């Protein structure tokens, strides 16, 4: 029996600034049924406050306690380290969440990589590479391949992380989905076991695959970044494949 749901955001509830048809009503119906809800995202371009403002300005009603972002899980991880010196390759907005840490571009213990868009250059990547070769640990907010925007598909930071891993011959610590640690934070916040929870997402790899590896039911929606050919070629098989989040209440019989 499903007692909890993890909702991916971009591509499931909305795409860019456009709400997916029926998403607001679907969330409210599911909430009203008594199912515990959390809203999870790998988004590394918005701080928690900015992300919460965006979601609720679109017409949803989500509390801060229900929102779990990969940068916030990274913040929790760094707070557990003894006096970390960090280099944050994050958007200016997200950097505000990390302002309390000692920072250095040259002598960092941890290099935290998120989405900085066109700011990436060979020179910057080489500077990160040199820090890694000097002993810094690479932390990736996520390793997504691509995402859906208002203008179409866009390459995500997964390729950048992969290049840094290859050059430095070290593996990054992945903070967001599909990391088991990320799902563990979400499950803990609901007080539920994996078998009691489903994740609904548009990414066959990080949403469905990551959720299934953590013991959750994986529901894939045909919105956002969903592409039939990509899903058909994947070894990951969703437990459910639905057209849109608006169909979920009926499937759950609520």
N, C-alpha and C positions, 0 to 999 in steps of 0.2 A: 504493500500500500504506500502510495506517495504521500508523505507528510510535509515535504519541503521542496521548494523549487529555487534553482539558481537561474536567473535571467541574465544572459549576455545582453549588452546594451546596443551598441552600434551594429546595425544589420538585423536586429531582432525587434527592438522597440522603435528604432528610428534609423534613418540613413542620413547622415549629415544633420540637416535641420528639418528634415521631413519625417513626421511620425508615420510609422507603418499602419496602414488601415486596420482599425479595430484593436490596436494594441492597448490603448488606455482602458477600454472597456474590459478586455480580456484580463488585464492585471487586476482590476477591481473585482471582477467576478471570482478570480482565483483566491484573492485575499479574503473575500467575504465568506468563502467556503471553509476558512480556518487553516488553510495550507500556509505554512511559514514561508516567507519570501525573502530572498537576498538578491541584490542586483550587482553583478560582478563584471569587471572589465579589465582588459590589459592596457587601456588607453594611457599613454604616457605624455600627452600634450596638455592636459588640464589638471589643476590641483583639485583636491576633493571639494573645496568650496565652489570652484568654478563648474565642476562637473555636476554637482548637486543643483546648482542654479540652472544650468542648461536643461537638465532632465525635467525639473519641475516647471520651468518656463514653457516647456513643450506641452504641459498639461497633465503630467504624472504627479503623484503625491508620494514622494519617497523621503524617508528620514535619513539622516546621516548614519545612524546605526545600521541601516539596511544596505548601505553602499560599501562595497569592498573593491578597492582598486589595487592594481599591482604596485604602483608607487607607494601606497600606504603599507603594503606588506614588506616592501623594501625598506621603508622607514623603520618598521618594527625589527627587521633583521639587523640593521645597522645599530639600532639602540642596544642590541644584545652584545655587540662587539666592544672590547675594551679600548676606549679612546681612539676611534677610527679617524684617520685622515682621508678625506674623500675628494674625488674629482667627479663632478656631476655634469654629464653630458645630457642635459634635460632642457625642456623649454623653460623660459623665464618664469612662467606661471607655476609650473611644478616645482621649480627650485625653491619657491617660497616655503614649501612643506619641509625642506631640508636645511633651513637657514641656521639651525643650531649646531651644525657639525663643523669641525675644523676642516678647511679646504685647501688644496694645493693642486696645481696643474702638473707639477713635476715630481713631487715626492709623495704621491698618494698611496695609501694602503689598498684602497678600493676605487675602481673605476666603474661608475654607475652609468650605463648606457640606456637612453630612451630615444624617443623620436625627436630629432632636431631638424628634420626636413633638409632644406637646401644648404644648411650650415656645414654639412659633411663635405670634406675635401680630402685629397691625398695627404696634405700636410697634417691635418688634424688626426687622421687615422694613423699616420706614422708616429705622431707624438704619443697617442694612446698605446701603440705597439711598443714603443721604447719604455713606457712606464710598466707595461706588463712584463717585459724582459728584465726589468729591474726589480721584479717581485710583487707588483701590485696584483690584486685579484680582480677579475672581470665579473661584474654583476650586470646582467641584462634584465631590464624590466620585463621584456618578453622576447620571443624570437619568431614572431609572426612573419609569414612570407609576403602577404599582401592584404589589403583591406579595401572595402568599398567606400567611395566618396560620392558626393553629388556629381562629380565630373567623370566617374567611372572607377575602375580598379587602379590602385596605387601601390607601388612597391613599399613594403614595410621594412623594419630594421633588421629582420632576420638575416638578410644577405650581408649586412655590415658586421653583425655579430659573428657570422660564420667566417668572414674574411679575417677578423681579428683572432678568432680561435685557431684558424689554419696557420696564420703567420707566426703566432706566439707559441703554438703547440700546447695550448692549454684550453680547458673547457670552461665556459662561462657558467656561473650559477644563475639559472633561470628562475626569476621570482614569480612571474605571473603564470597563467594557464599555459601549458598543461602540467605545470609543476604540482606534484602531490601536496607539497607544503601549502600552496595557495588554496587548494580545495580543503585542506585540513582546517585552515583558518575559517573558511566559510561554514564548514560543518560544525565547528566548535561554537561559532556565533549563534547557531540555531539549536545547538544541543541535540543534534540528530545523528544517527548512524548513516553511513553511505547508502545502504540498501533502502533507506527511507526517503532518499532525495534524488531528484532528477535535475539535469541541466538542459536548458534549451538554448541553442546557439546556431549560428550560421556558418561556423568553421568546423569542418569534419575532423581536422587535426587537433586543434587545441581545446575546443569546446567538447565535442563528442568523444574524441579519443582520450583526451586528458581526463574527462569525467569518468569514462568507463574504466580507465586504469585505476582510478581512485575508488571504484566500486559503485559509482552512480549509474542511474539510467540516463542514456544519452539520446536527446531529442534534437533532430536536425530540421531547421526550417529552410524553405526554398526562397528566402529573401536575402538581402544584403550581398555578401560575397559568394553565396551558393552558386556553383556552376556544375551542371549535371556531369560533364565529362571528367571534371576533377574528382567528384565523388565516386563515379563509377570506377575510376582507376585506383582508388584508395583501398587499402587492405582493411580499413576501419569500416565497420558496418553499424549504422545507428540502430538503436532499439526502436525508434520511431522516426518516420520521415513525414513531415506535414507541410502543407503549403505555406502557412503563416501562423503567427502566434494567435491570431484571432480564432483559429480552429482548436486551440488547446483546451479551452473550457469544455467543449463538447466531447473531446477525446477523453478527458478526465471525468466526464459525466457529472459536471457541476453547473 
